[in-house]
Amino acid sequence: MIQRMVLLKFKDEFANSDFRGEAASRSRRVLRNLPGVLDVSVGIPADKATEGSWDLSMVLNFESVDAISTYIVHPDHRDYVDNFLKPHLEIIKAWNFDSTSDPDFD
């Protein structure tokens, strides 16, 4: 399984609890219905230190990296990112991790 971790920092005028809640709710609703998405977890900052750096976190689970490629270009994902997220964003960071491998740390 591949986990896609995404961190979002909103522009100052949107970095508040009301918009974070709206963005979290919309993110869950839109992303869980996209092809290839097995599971979505969306979080808001749990403490002041985190709140100073990030406004929203997302972890999405996929079967493969190929599934992420399909998800990224899906029209509903593009609409969500381009028309909802981007106008409110300062920074977005995303990384993909393979949670099925068991690396040898010896």
Buried (B, 14 or more C-beta within 10 A) or exposed (E): BBBBBBBBBBEEEBBEEEBBEBBBEBBBEBBBEBEBBEEBEBBBBEEEEBBEEBBBBBBBBBEEEEBBEBBBEBEEBEEBBEEBBEEBBEEBEEEEEEEEEEEEEE
